[in-house]
């Protein structure tokens, strides 16, 4: 009696495997041949561990086939081709020398307006203003992006409550994150919490270029750029290579801060970047216990400076513990409906009304 291939397959379909099902239904049989009374086949497992577990199924298959009329010999082997070799993930490297650019300042694709938030010195609350203004504009119905360009001291991930590392499926385009209705990106999201950026100027300029041009910002009405304090490489690169709508300069009222704010304004003038207005931060402090209003850093200095320089004065923002705590907790105060959100709401409304946002 001659055994057929169909007879062999029928026997193999009755041999159970540990993961459930049988040798045929699990598609484990390869290279099946029937020549005369000799049956040959391969049991191909996905992994070495699975192959080791299929030994009893091999024994059962061989015994069942040998009992089949017409079968004179059975030759079966188990193989495992191993897990599929995964290609290495794309290598996205942030921080490299900038590429040459011709034709002057360029626009960022899909972005209507770009406003830089600047300060002459650190510690005046510039990043707090940037995050709260971005959220206030988003709540006013604008499509808003926030770029943390403070490469050495990125703070927006904490202030916006974002910790996830951005994805880059192809190693080139970076997918930004969204928090409180704002599309955001920061080099801080690419680093460990306590990891320092130790780069010279060209690396910093290259990183800024990547964050502007390799991030998939999508369609935005306005991109807010939180600059580092001072008048260094980042500011120079941004103004020379990117078409900016303008800059907002943040300062506290005291004379020392205003000295540096004047330098920041002078830098923007020399770089032919419009200064859209001045903002006085930490303008007043209201005691939570007695309600007394104090001017810890002075009051009105920025407004007076705006008059002297013939620049718009965009408003006063208070010094308040809740604003600081909200930023530390990752929910900007402007994302709430309390009274402390109102100054940022008014600032956003003024920018919108003036066609700046």
Secondary structure, DSSP 8 states (H G I E B T S, - for coil): ----HHHHHHHHTT-B-TTSSBTTTTT-EEEEEEETTEEEEEEEESSHHHHHHTHHHHHHHHHHHHTSTT--EEEEEEEE--S-------------------SSSB--TTEEEEEEEE-SSTTS-HHHHHHHHHHHHHHTT--EEEEE--STT--HHHHHT-----B-TTSSSBB-EEETTEEEEEGGGGS-TT------HHHHHHHHHHHHHSB---SEEEEEEE--SSSSHHHHHHHHHB--SEEEEEE-SSHHHHHHHHHHHHHHHHTT--EEEEEE-S--EE-TTT--EE-TT-SSHHHHHHHHHT--EEEE----HHHHHHHHHT--GGGS-SGGGHHHHHHHHHHHHTT--
